Amino acid sequence: MTITDASSLDRASILLVDDMEDNLVALEAVLGSLNEPLVRARSGEEAMKALLRHRFAVVLLDIRMPGMDGFETATNIKRLDQTKDVPIIFLTGTDADSGYAFRGYATGAADYLTKPFDPWVLRAKVTVFLELHRKNQQLERLLAREQAQFDALAGRMSSIEHLLAEHPQPDVCELRARVGEMEETLRTLRRP
């Protein structure tokens, strides 16, 4: 398993799961131009370990692998809270069983491509999931910031309640100052 600079928040790692070296090399060649970290896994077991260690924008998953096949791997991915929302694109040979696509979607795949695949189509599909991943990260950061602001507002309200409970005739200037802090937090929350 190789990880290329997966530490940056704005980077969206892509998990490549295939037991064949040639297929992994081909995927890296097609997706390398996206300049995102590409992580290799040579089995379903390796893929699960990688998914538990890192966040991924998308998983490209071969169906036919020894041991844990792609369907079983996808089922395990979708079973865990930590990984259930990671989109999966199944990849399989053209001689695959016609029921593979149905099984792939039934196990939670977001998409399904047969090999040999059109590099432009694969890159376009992966790019969509990278953008969705970035938007989700932005949303998570925004929600965390708003939660911190609500927590600060609740703390300020609590301090006013405490002041009123301890002092029957509180200092009006101090109350105004604390209310002013609350108003400033509310103004911050209203900004786009």
N, C-alpha and C positions, 0 to 999 in steps of 0.2 A: 504494500500500500504506500503510495507516495502522496505527500501533501505539499502544495505549493502556496506559501504565504496565505493561510486561511485565517490569520489573526485579525485582519482589518474588518471593522464593522460593515463597511459598504461593499465589501467583496462578497460575492455570492458563490459559494462552492458548488461544484457539480460532481455527483458521485457516479462513476462509471463502473458497472458491475458486469463482468464477463470472464469466463474461464479461459478464453482464448487470447493469447498475447497479440496476435494480428488484429483482432477486433478492437482491443484496447488502443493499440497504436493508431488504427484508423479513426476511432472516436476522438483521440487526442489531436490528430491532424485536422479533423473537421472543426472541432470546437476550440482549438488553440487560439484562433484569431479573436475570440470573445474576451481574451485577457482576464479570465476568471480562474480561480484555483480548480484544478481537475484532480480528483482523488480516485485512485484505482482500488478496486476490490476484485479478487479473483474467484470469490465464492459468495454464496448467500450469507454464510457465517461471518466472513470478513466484512461484508456490507453492513450487517447488523452492528458489529463492533464500531465501525466508522460512524454510523448514524447515532450511536449512543455517545460518541466523543465530540462530534461537531454538528453544526447546523448546515443543512444543505438546501439550496434553492430548488433542486430537481435531482431525481435519480434516473439514470438510463440503465435499464435492467434487462439483461439477456434472459430468455425464458429457459432455454435448455442448458442446464449446468449439472454436473455431478453433485451428489449430496443434496443440499437444499436447492431446489430449482427456483426459477423466477416467481412462480405462483406462490410457493410456500414463503419465499422471502417477502413478497409483497404483502401477504397475509400477516406476517409478523410485523412488518413496518406499520401497517394500518391498525394493528392491535395495541400498540404502545402509545400512550398519551403524548410522549415526547416527540414521536415521529409520525403520528397519524395524518398530519396535514401536509407532509412532504409529497409533492406531486411525483408520480412515477410514469415514465414513458417506457413501455415494453418494446424490446427489439427482438425479432426472431427471423429465422431463415424463411425464404419463400416457399419451401417445401413443408412448412408447418401445417399442422392439423387445422382445418377450417374453424374448429371450435376454440382455437387459441385466443382469438380476438375477444370472443364472448367471455371466456374465462378470465382474460386479462382485465377487462372492464369490470367484471363481477368481483374481482379481488381488490378493486379500488384504483386501477390505473387511470391516469388522466388522458393518456394517448397510447397509440400502438403503431409501430412501424415495422415493415418487413425489410430484411436485408436482401440484396443490397439497397440501401436507402439513398435518396437524393440528398447530398450534403447541404444544399441550400434549404431544403425543407426541414431537415433536422436542426440546422442552426437557427432557422426562423422560429421553430417550436420552442427550442431551449431559450431563445432570447425572450419570448413571451413569459416564460416561467421565471427568468432572472428579473424581469421588470416587476412582476407580481411580488416576488420575494423582497425587492427593494421597497416597494410601496408598503408592504406589510411591516417591514422594519421601521420605516418612517412613521407609520401609524402607531406602532408599539412605543416609539420614543415620544411621540406627541401625547399618547395616553399616560405614559409614565410622568411626563412633565405636568400634565393637568392634575394627575393624582397627587403629586407633590404640592401643587398649589392649593388644592382642596384641603390637604392635610394641614398646610400652613394656616389656612383660613379657619379651620376647626380649632387649631391651637390658639389662635388669636381670640376666637370667641370664648374659648375655655378660660383664657386669662382674664377676660372682661367679667365673665361669670364669677370667677374666683375673687376678683377685686370687689365686685358688688356684694358678694357673700361675706367677705371679711370686714368691709368698711361700710357701715350704714349710710355714711355721707361721703362717698368717694370724691376724690379730686376730679373735678370736671375737666380740667386741662388734660389730665392723664387719660381719662375716658375718651376724650376727643382724639387724642393722639392714637390710641389703640383702634378706634373706629376708623380713623384715617388710614391706618395700615390695612385694615380689612377692605376698605374701599379701593386701595391701590391694588390689592390682590385680585379683587373682582374685576377691575379694569384690565388687568393682565389676562385674566381668563377670557374676557370678551374679545381680545385682539385675535385677528385671523392667523 
